[in-house]
Amino acid sequence: MFETLVIRDLRVYLESMGGANRIAYYRDEKGLEVDVILELVDGRWAAVEIKLSDLKVTEKNVDKLHAFKEKVCGNPLSQVREPEFMTFIVGRGDIAYRRDDGILVLPIATLGA
C-alpha cells in the first residue's frame, strides 16, 4: 500500500513538470530490481527504492542500487548518462540525508509542500 502511495505522488510530481516523463519498474532475469525509475524527456533519470522504514536502508539494499547503476551505465557503448540521483523513499524516518556514497534517504513526510 505504501509503495502505491509513493508512486502516485511521484506521478503527480512528474506531471507537474510537463512533457512525456515516465515512471518505470526494473527487474532483470537475475532478480535485480528497482522499485521506480523516473525518466525525464531530456534524458535525465533517477532510481528510487521504496521502504517502509529507514531501518531497511541496509548495505544489501544499497548494493542493489549500485549494481543497477553499474549495469545500466557500465557499458560505454550504451551511452546512458549517470543518474541524477539514487534514493530511498522511506515511510518512517526523522530526517532526509545523503549517505557518504551519494544515495539520498528521504522520509515521505519531507516531500510534502
C-alpha positions in Angstrom: 0.0 0.0 0.0 2.8 2.5 0.9 4.5 1.8 -2.3 1.4 2.6 -4.3 1.0 5.9 -2.5 4.6 6.9 -3.1 4.3 6.0 -6.8 1.1 8.1 -7.0 2.9 11.1 -5.5 5.8 10.7 -7.9 3.4 10.6 -10.8 1.9 13.9 -9.6 5.4 15.5 -9.3 6.3 14.3 -12.8 3.1 15.5 -14.4 3.6 19.0 -12.9 6.9 19.2 -14.8 5.1 18.8 -18.2 6.3 16.7 -21.1 6.2 12.9 -21.6 8.1 12.0 -18.5 7.5 8.5 -17.3 7.8 6.1 -14.4 9.0 2.6 -14.9 9.9 -0.5 -12.9 13.0 -2.6 -13.5 13.6 -6.3 -12.9 16.1 -8.4 -14.8 16.5 -12.1 -15.4 18.8 -12.5 -12.4 16.3 -10.8 -10.0 18.0 -7.4 -9.8 15.1 -5.0 -9.3 14.5 -1.3 -8.6 11.1 -0.1 -7.5 10.9 3.1 -9.6 12.9 4.5 -12.4 12.0 8.2 -13.1 12.7 9.2 -16.7 12.5 12.8 -18.0 12.1 13.6 -21.6 15.5 15.3 -21.7 17.3 12.0 -20.8 17.8 12.6 -17.1 16.8 9.8 -14.8 16.8 8.6 -11.2 16.5 5.3 -9.4 14.1 5.0 -6.4 13.7 2.3 -3.8 10.7 2.4 -1.5 10.9 1.1 2.0 8.6 1.3 5.0 11.4 2.3 7.4 14.8 3.9 7.3 15.9 0.7 9.1 15.6 -1.0 5.7 18.3 1.1 4.2 20.8 -1.7 4.6 24.1 -2.3 2.8 22.4 -5.1 0.9 19.7 -2.8 -0.4 22.2 -0.1 -1.1 24.3 -2.5 -3.1 21.3 -3.3 -5.3 21.0 0.3 -6.3 24.8 0.5 -7.1 24.5 -2.8 -9.1 21.7 -1.4 -11.1 23.6 1.8 -11.9 26.6 -0.2 -12.9 24.6 -2.5 -15.2 22.8 0.5 -16.9 25.8 2.9 -17.1 28.7 0.4 -17.1 28.7 -0.3 -20.8 30.3 2.7 -22.6 28.6 1.7 -25.8 25.1 2.1 -24.3 25.7 5.8 -23.8 23.4 6.0 -20.8 24.2 9.0 -18.6 24.7 8.7 -14.9 21.5 9.1 -12.8 20.7 12.5 -11.4 20.2 10.8 -8.1 19.5 7.5 -6.4 17.3 7.5 -3.4 15.4 5.5 -0.8 12.0 7.0 0.0 11.0 5.7 3.4 7.8 5.8 5.4 9.5 6.1 8.8 12.4 8.4 9.4 13.2 11.6 11.1 15.4 13.5 8.6 16.4 13.5 5.0 20.1 12.9 4.4 22.7 12.0 1.8 24.8 8.9 2.6 28.6 9.0 2.0 28.1 7.1 -1.2 25.7 9.8 -2.5 22.4 7.9 -2.1 19.6 10.1 -0.6 17.4 8.8 2.2 14.1 10.7 2.1 11.3 10.2 4.6 8.0 10.6 2.7 7.0 13.5 5.0 9.9 15.6 3.7 8.4 15.5 0.2 5.3 17.4 1.1 4.8 21.1 0.5 
